[in-house]
Amino acid sequence: MRKFFKIYWPFALNYIKSNFVYKGRFYLFILRKFLGMFIYYYLWMAIYASSASDQLGGFTRSEMILYVFMSYTISDMVMVGISSEIGSDVIDGNVAMSLIKPINYRMRLVFQALGVMLYRAVVPSLFIWIGLEIYKAAYLGMAVSNPLTILATLCSIVFSFFIFIFFDYCFGMLAFVTTYIFGMNIIKNAVLNFLTGKLMPISFFPEILQKVFAFLPFSAITYVPVMIYLGKYSGLQVLFQLGKQVLWVGILYLLGSFLWKKVEKRIVILGG
């Protein structure tokens, strides 16, 4: 295990360092993140202001404020795409160099994404979370999250990261068939905004769609961690949701291994 991290941890560390080196990109990232969150915030506040009910989809106005900021923060933190890099590696031929190196191609991509996730977890997700806790107590009159809820949310976020990474790895295998997945990536990201619950909580959809979404792994990426944070799940429900996340991590990992063995036999290098 020590040797494993000694080999792959530098990939994560290099991505953390690179994000701090380019200050212009750093400030633009912060600005983009806050603009996106406040656009969602004002949109939902307008919806609640025009509604005669105090609750929509099982969420009060105060809970929706927390949902908006946490869903956007968590999704931006865990949804670190690697399929586009796989596509680039296929097009320019870098995948050939990766295959002859004594490292696992998937693990390299995972640790690169892990570096991005850790960077985003600190800047600015940690400060947003602290700000939300202060806002809950000072302005919304809600209790501060207890340590068990925070711990369960953090565990769920970690599992969410691996679910998305392994799913995106499987999606990236399409690059070996189509050789260009830029357009498909745009469609994928748009669809995932709905399936993960980032744009709208899953509870707003019809009941039959909720059951379908609950069966798929995508709701576990954003919706589940936020619902755990908001206390929408009881103790046993939290354990069930965490267990389901672990199950999907294993399924997607095995699926990625299966797909890699299939495409490895038909790799065509276009550049290099």
Secondary structure, 3 states (H helix, E strand, C coil): CHHHHHHHHHHHHHHHHHHHHCHHHHHHHHHHHHHHHHHHHHHHHHHHHCCCCCEECCEEHHHHHHHHHHHHHHHHHHCCCCHHHHHHHHHHCHHHHHHHCCCCHHHHHHHHHHHHHHHHHHHHHHHHHHHHHHHHHHHHCCCCCCHHHHHHHHHHHHHHHHHHHHHHHHHHCCHHHHCCCHHHHHHHHHHHHHHCCCCCCHHHCCHHHHHHHHHCCHHHCCHHHHHHHHCCCCHHHHHHHHHHHHHHHHHHHHHHHHHHHHHHCCCCCCCC
